[in-house]
Amino acid sequence: MAFDAALADRVRVVLARRRGLAERKMFGGIAFLAGGHMFCGVNGEDLVVRVGPDGWADALARRHVRPMDFTGKPLTGYVYVAPAGVRHAAALKAWVDRGLAFARTLPPKG
């Protein structure tokens, strides 16, 4: 599956001044990692955000958000944010920051 390269570039802009991050092809799209943990990515036209199990219900209550489900079973702690939910730079930054904040609570992989 192809992914929205323009959205990936917008994520890169949000992350441009941050250190210790990596980028990898995953889930048929692109993933951004901190400490070896995926915190956001782009799959198709959607932003993928890792919000963690405790933040999952809150994230799902927001507009333009649905469970990440590409295998027939939702991945608890991950959500898809539709293009309308990240149309504005501030919204995209908020979601990317939320995912990064969660990933930084996890021990580095190693």
ZAGU-229423 format. One line per 2 residues: number of its first residue (from 1); for each residue x, y, z of N, C-alpha, C, O, CB. Coordinates in Angstrom, 3 decimals, padded with zeros to 6 digits. Atoms other than C-alpha are relative to their C-alpha. Glycine has a CB too. Example, Ala and Ser with C-alpha at 12.3 -4.5 7.8 and 13.67 -1.06 7.14 Angstrom:
BEGIN
1) 000.890/-001.190/000.000/012.300/-004.500/007.800/000.900/001.200/000.000/001.936/001.181/000.665/-000.992/000.027/001.246 ~ -000.820/-001.190/-000.060/013.670/-001.060/007.140/-000.770/001.090/000.730/-000.261/002.198/000.899/000.414/000.462/-001.415 $
END
This chain:
BEGIN
1) 000.837/-001.174/000.000/000.000/000.000/000.000/000.886/001.241/000.000/001.852/001.327/000.758/-000.955/-000.004/001.212 ~ -000.725/-001.273/000.042/001.286/003.436/-000.864/-000.450/000.852/001.185/-001.537/000.662/001.731/-000.245/000.753/-001.358 $
3) 000.359/-000.904/-001.082/001.332/006.126/001.784/000.102/001.431/-000.496/000.773/001.709/-001.490/000.904/-000.222/001.237 ~ 000.058/-001.405/000.369/000.711/009.861/001.613/001.355/000.649/000.277/001.660/000.995/001.419/-001.134/000.730/000.772 $
5) -001.346/-000.556/-000.139/004.215/011.229/000.993/-000.032/001.439/000.500/000.869/001.863/001.224/000.736/-000.068/-001.330 ~ 000.107/-001.390/-000.464/003.050/014.808/001.579/-000.247/000.045/001.510/000.308/000.898/002.203/-001.138/000.737/-000.750 $
7) 000.224/000.063/-001.449/001.756/013.884/005.043/001.279/-000.419/000.711/001.610/000.131/001.762/-001.146/-000.983/000.337 ~ -001.276/000.411/-000.590/005.029/012.094/005.788/000.968/001.180/000.059/001.679/001.350/001.049/000.622/-001.161/-000.806 $
9) -000.867/-001.184/000.003/006.894/015.265/004.799/-000.434/001.002/001.064/000.408/001.634/001.701/-000.008/000.667/-001.385 ~ 000.486/-000.905/-001.047/004.683/017.319/007.104/000.417/-000.492/001.385/000.773/000.308/002.250/-001.533/000.132/-000.072 $
11) -000.465/000.569/-001.277/005.522/014.946/009.973/001.491/000.282/000.166/001.936/000.658/001.251/-000.277/-001.542/000.065 ~ -001.446/-000.284/-000.061/009.225/015.334/009.139/000.277/001.453/000.394/001.225/001.731/001.129/000.659/-000.304/-001.356 $
13) -000.158/-001.414/-000.367/008.838/019.118/009.411/-000.237/000.173/001.500/000.524/000.872/002.169/-000.981/000.899/-000.813 ~ 000.287/-000.082/-001.432/007.272/018.745/012.872/001.175/-000.534/000.817/001.482/-000.008/001.886/-001.283/-000.782/000.339 $
15) -001.072/000.673/-000.743/010.162/016.511/013.934/001.397/000.518/-000.319/002.373/000.027/000.248/-000.047/-001.466/-000.277 ~ -001.293/-000.408/000.557/012.968/018.398/012.181/001.061/000.344/001.035/002.229/000.015/000.827/-000.197/001.171/-000.884 $
17) -001.003/-000.441/-000.987/014.690/019.810/015.272/000.179/-000.983/001.152/000.891/-000.693/002.113/-000.387/001.351/000.558 ~ -000.064/000.991/-001.082/014.305/016.704/017.411/001.095/-001.007/-000.295/001.300/-001.396/-001.445/-001.361/-000.720/000.179 $
19) -001.114/000.944/000.155/017.203/014.342/017.984/-000.397/-001.388/000.486/-001.343/-001.553/001.256/001.240/000.495/000.768 ~ 000.183/001.364/-000.469/017.365/010.606/018.472/-001.203/-000.712/-000.572/-001.683/-001.685/000.009/-000.103/-000.001/001.456 $
21) 001.154/000.629/000.631/014.517/009.731/016.147/000.436/-000.738/-001.255/001.465/-000.425/-001.854/-001.079/001.047/-000.337 ~ -000.295/000.781/001.204/014.451/007.232/013.306/-001.270/-000.125/-000.831/-002.377/000.148/-000.367/000.564/-001.409/000.365 $
23) 001.093/000.179/000.950/012.283/006.513/010.307/000.183/-001.371/-000.639/001.300/-001.754/-000.989/-000.028/001.148/-001.087 ~ -000.092/001.345/000.560/011.463/003.061/008.957/-001.303/-000.340/-000.724/-002.382/000.084/-000.310/000.300/-001.044/001.114 $
25) 001.191/000.488/000.689/009.081/001.477/006.477/-000.617/-001.108/000.852/000.049/-002.075/001.220/000.345/-000.516/-001.445 ~ 000.744/000.976/-000.814/006.436/-000.444/008.445/-001.466/000.047/-000.393/-001.950/001.072/-000.874/000.169/000.286/001.528 $
27) 001.447/000.054/000.196/002.817/-001.545/008.056/-000.416/000.460/-001.391/-001.534/000.942/-001.568/-000.694/000.847/001.043 ~ 000.309/-000.463/001.339/002.962/-000.759/004.345/000.061/001.510/-000.137/-000.391/002.070/-001.135/-001.351/-000.481/-000.398 $
29) -000.127/-001.456/000.011/003.707/002.860/005.197/001.352/000.385/000.573/002.345/-000.321/000.392/-001.147/000.671/000.803 ~ -001.237/-000.500/-000.594/006.319/004.868/007.053/-000.259/000.212/001.493/-001.321/000.693/001.889/000.481/001.335/-000.699 $
31) 000.123/-000.158/-001.445/006.921/004.872/010.806/001.133/000.866/000.523/002.242/000.853/-000.012/-000.002/-001.370/000.706 ~ -000.991/-000.815/-000.683/008.751/007.300/013.059/000.179/-000.592/001.393/-000.792/-000.902/002.084/-000.431/001.516/000.063 $
33) -000.313/000.697/-001.238/010.516/005.858/016.090/000.844/000.840/000.941/001.660/001.657/000.515/000.708/-001.288/-000.302 ~ -000.811/-000.604/-001.057/011.955/007.080/019.379/000.404/-001.130/000.935/-000.452/-001.859/001.436/-000.784/001.148/000.771 $
35) -000.464/001.077/-000.866/014.114/004.725/021.415/-000.343/-001.371/-000.535/-000.445/-002.333/000.226/-000.578/000.159/001.367 ~ 000.356/001.266/000.630/013.235/001.992/018.934/-001.492/-000.284/-000.013/-001.915/-001.313/-000.540/000.700/-001.109/000.693 $
37) 001.447/000.182/-000.071/009.491/002.412/019.559/-000.700/000.916/-000.994/-000.417/002.112/-001.069/-000.511/000.270/001.425 ~ 000.803/-000.815/000.909/007.072/003.559/016.896/-000.885/000.925/000.821/-001.524/000.495/001.782/-000.857/-000.890/-000.947 $
39) 000.907/-000.916/-000.681/005.245/006.687/018.011/-001.003/000.623/-000.959/-002.068/001.066/-000.530/000.785/001.088/000.699 ~ 000.964/-000.444/000.998/003.596/007.796/014.771/000.468/-000.485/-001.358/001.571/-001.011/-001.506/-000.168/001.550/000.015 $
41) -000.354/000.405/001.350/003.568/007.092/011.091/-001.098/000.398/-000.964/-002.071/001.057/-000.596/000.255/-001.506/-000.069 ~ 000.989/-000.266/001.040/001.657/007.347/007.868/-000.299/-001.320/-000.688/000.600/-002.020/-001.153/000.506/001.080/-001.026 $
43) 000.459/001.212/000.662/-000.383/004.494/006.465/-001.130/000.409/-000.920/-002.172/000.875/-000.461/-000.458/-001.098/001.028 ~ 000.987/-000.496/000.955/-002.301/005.229/003.305/-000.050/001.515/000.112/000.976/002.185/-000.006/-001.410/-000.629/000.253 $
45) 000.135/-001.448/-000.157/-003.671/008.729/003.800/-000.149/000.403/001.462/-000.325/001.583/001.765/-001.194/000.503/-000.796 ~ 000.217/-000.254/-001.422/-003.969/008.420/007.586/001.299/000.161/000.775/002.328/-000.421/000.432/-000.807/-001.118/000.603 $
47) -001.068/-000.069/-000.986/-001.677/009.453/010.396/-000.254/-001.115/001.005/-001.380/-001.284/001.473/000.064/001.414/000.699 ~ 000.076/001.019/-001.038/-000.985/006.570/012.769/000.665/000.599/001.233/001.756/001.163/001.141/000.691/-001.361/-000.445 $
49) -000.566/-000.542/-001.238/-000.406/007.591/016.391/-000.085/-001.059/001.086/-001.127/-001.682/001.293/-000.739/001.298/000.437 ~ -000.029/000.904/-001.151/000.658/005.439/019.318/-000.315/000.829/001.238/000.491/001.653/001.670/001.394/-000.729/000.136 $
51) 000.447/-000.766/-001.158/-001.277/006.808/022.274/000.092/-000.800/001.286/-000.102/-000.252/002.371/-001.418/000.470/-000.205 ~ -000.087/000.873/-001.172/-000.806/003.853/024.627/-001.367/-000.471/000.443/-002.384/000.132/000.103/000.693/000.715/001.145 $
53) 001.285/000.557/-000.419/-003.477/001.736/026.256/-000.814/000.948/000.877/-002.041/000.973/000.775/000.227/-001.287/000.739 ~ 000.729/-000.911/-000.888/-004.368/004.370/028.872/-000.560/001.210/-000.740/-001.527/001.816/-000.278/000.909/000.467/001.122 $
55) 000.471/-001.148/000.767/-004.814/007.091/026.230/-000.897/-000.355/-001.161/-001.362/000.518/-001.893/001.153/000.763/-000.505 ~ 000.726/000.479/001.174/-006.681/004.956/023.728/-001.445/000.485/-000.035/-001.886/001.008/-001.058/000.026/-001.507/-000.040 $
57) 001.414/-000.381/-000.021/-010.289/005.662/024.807/-000.146/001.504/-000.236/-001.024/001.932/-000.985/-000.653/-000.399/001.346 ~ 000.051/-001.447/000.196/-009.631/009.411/025.009/000.257/000.359/-001.457/-000.443/001.196/-002.027/001.020/000.699/000.903 $
59) -000.318/-000.290/001.405/-008.062/009.435/021.552/-001.169/-000.381/-000.909/-001.508/000.354/-001.836/001.279/-000.754/-000.434 ~ 001.110/000.464/000.838/-010.948/007.446/020.076/-001.243/000.879/000.130/-002.104/000.865/-000.750/-000.353/-001.429/000.359 $
61) 001.147/-000.883/-000.198/-013.436/009.955/021.470/000.109/001.266/-000.833/-000.851/002.032/-000.918/-000.136/000.362/001.465 ~ -000.218/-001.220/000.787/-011.973/012.672/019.242/-000.485/-000.192/-001.440/-000.542/-001.310/-001.954/001.497/000.392/000.011 $
63) 000.470/000.046/001.384/-013.270/013.544/015.793/001.105/-000.492/-000.933/002.285/-000.231/-000.699/-000.493/001.389/-000.447 ~ -000.884/000.456/001.072/-011.660/011.898/012.755/000.978/-001.083/000.447/001.985/-001.319/-000.221/000.770/001.167/-000.552 $
65) -000.899/001.019/-000.544/-010.068/009.137/014.862/-000.736/-001.331/000.044/-001.916/-001.396/000.388/000.514/000.398/001.419 ~ 000.560/001.349/-000.089/-010.644/005.394/014.639/001.113/-000.951/000.432/002.292/-000.608/000.336/-000.630/-000.450/-001.369 $
67) -001.036/000.954/-000.425/-008.855/002.309/015.966/000.894/-000.395/-001.174/000.432/-000.494/-002.311/-000.645/-001.259/000.617 ~ -000.895/000.546/001.023/-005.811/001.150/014.049/-000.353/-001.470/-000.145/-000.229/-002.246/000.803/001.530/000.200/000.378 $
69) 000.459/001.362/000.244/-007.053/-002.051/012.494/000.303/-000.356/-001.448/-000.471/-000.029/-002.347/-001.522/-000.150/000.309 ~ -000.307/000.412/001.366/-005.334/-003.479/009.458/000.087/-001.514/-000.119/000.380/-002.034/-001.195/001.304/000.632/-000.463 $
71) -000.065/001.456/000.023/-005.434/-007.160/010.410/-001.340/-000.646/000.342/-001.456/-001.872/000.346/001.059/-000.482/000.963 ~ 001.276/000.531/-000.438/-009.066/-007.511/011.477/-000.161/000.085/001.504/-001.241/-000.184/002.028/-000.152/-001.426/-000.451 $
73) 000.053/-000.162/-001.452/-008.218/-006.893/015.133/000.655/001.335/000.358/001.823/001.558/000.041/000.711/-001.194/000.734 ~ -000.587/-001.304/-000.354/-007.730/-003.361/016.508/001.233/-000.158/000.888/001.283/-001.026/001.760/-001.040/000.875/000.713 $
75) -001.206/-000.019/-000.831/-004.305/-002.647/017.987/-000.229/001.001/001.126/-000.192/002.210/000.898/001.281/000.372/-000.843 ~ 000.227/-000.870/-001.147/-004.994/-001.263/021.456/001.202/000.916/000.182/002.350/000.472/000.178/-000.260/-000.828/001.285 $
77) -001.063/-000.969/-000.209/-003.019/001.907/022.005/000.449/000.720/-001.254/001.268/001.637/-001.185/001.157/-000.669/000.604 ~ -000.329/-000.651/001.281/-002.768/002.873/018.323/-001.291/000.475/-000.655/-002.314/-000.208/-000.598/000.779/-000.977/-000.953 $
79) 001.170/-000.521/000.714/-005.174/005.030/016.338/000.402/000.506/-001.376/001.556/000.848/-001.630/-000.673/001.128/000.803 ~ -000.117/-000.684/001.277/-005.647/006.253/012.811/-000.674/001.358/000.155/-001.766/001.452/000.714/-000.641/-000.837/-001.170 $
81) 000.610/-001.326/000.063/-006.288/009.979/012.412/-000.181/000.301/-001.484/000.788/000.345/-002.243/000.886/001.111/000.735 ~ 000.323/-000.273/001.401/-008.032/010.757/009.128/000.565/001.358/-000.412/000.853/002.196/000.443/-001.532/-000.040/-000.227 $
83) -000.558/-001.260/000.487/-006.749/013.595/006.922/-000.674/001.248/000.581/000.002/002.236/000.869/-000.099/000.040/-001.491 ~ 000.704/-001.164/-000.547/-009.433/015.969/008.222/000.465/000.332/001.421/000.382/001.484/001.847/-001.509/-000.250/-000.007 $
85) -000.451/-000.213/-001.376/-008.037/015.523/011.740/001.394/000.583/000.119/001.810/000.985/001.205/-000.044/-001.281/000.737 ~ -001.362/-000.569/-000.016/-004.556/016.724/010.766/000.168/001.019/-001.125/001.280/001.287/-001.580/001.066/-001.123/-000.136 $
87) -000.029/-000.978/001.089/-005.457/019.269/008.125/000.853/001.209/000.382/001.621/001.716/-000.435/-001.429/000.449/-000.359 ~ -000.727/-001.176/-000.465/-004.016/022.109/010.209/001.301/-000.412/000.685/001.366/-001.443/001.354/-000.871/000.828/000.960 $
89) -001.328/000.304/-000.556/-000.362/022.210/011.272/-000.048/-000.200/001.510/000.639/-001.075/002.037/000.982/001.120/-000.337 ~ 000.074/000.123/-001.464/-001.280/022.680/014.945/-000.578/-001.348/000.422/-000.128/-001.938/001.404/-000.850/001.133/000.586 $
91) 000.587/001.303/-000.319/-003.436/019.544/014.948/000.995/-001.116/-000.269/001.126/-002.036/000.538/-001.282/-000.230/-000.811 ~ -001.013/001.005/000.306/-000.731/017.493/013.258/001.070/-000.010/001.089/001.444/-001.076/001.578/000.637/000.268/-001.382 $
93) -001.026/-000.086/-001.032/001.855/018.735/015.757/-000.497/-000.591/001.318/000.242/-001.307/001.994/000.430/001.455/000.201 ~ 000.555/000.523/-001.252/-000.435/017.915/018.693/-000.022/-001.528/-000.001/000.333/-002.154/000.998/-001.418/000.546/000.224 $
95) 000.036/001.458/000.072/-000.909/014.328/017.506/001.406/-000.594/000.014/001.659/-001.567/000.724/-000.745/-000.449/-001.256 ~ -001.384/000.502/000.030/002.783/013.801/016.722/000.622/000.129/001.390/001.273/-000.801/001.866/000.855/000.777/-001.055 $
97) -000.537/-000.198/-001.350/003.747/015.263/020.108/-000.597/-000.994/000.991/000.100/-001.492/001.875/-000.268/001.431/000.474 ~ 000.649/000.966/-000.897/001.227/013.020/021.850/000.626/-001.380/-000.152/000.908/-002.052/000.840/-001.513/-000.071/-000.282 $
99) -000.628/001.299/000.227/002.695/009.921/020.236/001.429/-000.040/000.531/001.832/-001.019/001.159/-000.009/-000.333/-001.481 ~ -001.387/-000.061/-000.467/006.268/010.990/020.985/000.058/-000.002/001.522/000.911/-000.670/002.106/000.702/001.251/-000.554 $
101) 000.029/-000.024/-001.461/005.406/011.746/024.613/-000.249/-001.398/000.554/000.382/-001.796/001.534/-001.078/000.971/000.503 ~ 000.238/001.362/-000.467/003.999/008.232/025.013/001.237/-000.870/-000.202/001.642/-001.592/000.709/-001.202/-000.611/-000.728 $
103) -001.174/000.848/000.290/007.003/006.576/023.349/001.132/000.267/000.968/001.884/-000.644/001.315/000.488/000.228/-001.431 ~ -001.096/-000.347/-000.930/009.358/008.421/025.683/-000.243/-000.524/001.406/000.647/-000.441/002.252/000.185/001.509/000.054 $
105) 000.237/000.642/-001.294/007.685/006.713/028.655/000.476/-001.445/000.006/000.537/-002.080/001.058/-001.480/000.055/000.354 ~ -000.410/001.401/000.130/008.909/003.351/027.353/001.520/-000.118/000.090/002.242/000.790/-000.320/-000.506/-000.595/-001.334 $
107) -001.456/000.185/-000.039/012.371/001.919/028.023/000.539/-000.184/-001.410/-000.106/-000.828/-002.237/000.380/-001.214/000.882 ~ -000.574/000.156/001.353/014.656/002.135/024.973/000.187/-001.483/-000.340/000.519/-002.299/000.520/001.362/000.746/-000.105 $
109) -000.280/001.360/000.474/014.905/-001.026/022.900/001.485/-000.122/-000.249/002.155/000.827/-000.657/-000.807/-000.337/-001.292 ~ -001.284/000.135/000.203/018.152/-002.440/022.695/001.170/-000.493/-000.313/002.182/000.197/-000.198/000.131/000.095/000.332 $
END
